[in-house]
């Protein structure tokens, strides 16, 4: 589940970079991560089998975690359930409404 979530967020990187509304420093973090992944200079040399990838993996997990809300909003076909009932800049965050018997009967008759 954890890796599926990471892979899904990776799909949001390119749309996020292309979005003009995203702050430049957020785009810079993603670009830094891509450059770091491709550069031969690492904290742990890639000569050491498997362990050489841990620093790259750690950097990307940190980036994907830090940018999670922004990336989730740019994933194609992904909708945040909390945005489903977005009412804009309303001051009301929770409300209760009770239906009286008269309103229920009017709804059934009309």
Secondary structure, DSSP 8 states (H G I E B T S, - for coil): -HHHHHHHHHTTHHHHHH-TTS-HHHHHHHHHHHHHHH-S--SS-TTSTTGGGHHHHHHHHHHHHHTHHHHHHTSTT---GGGTT--SS-S---------HHHHHHHHH-
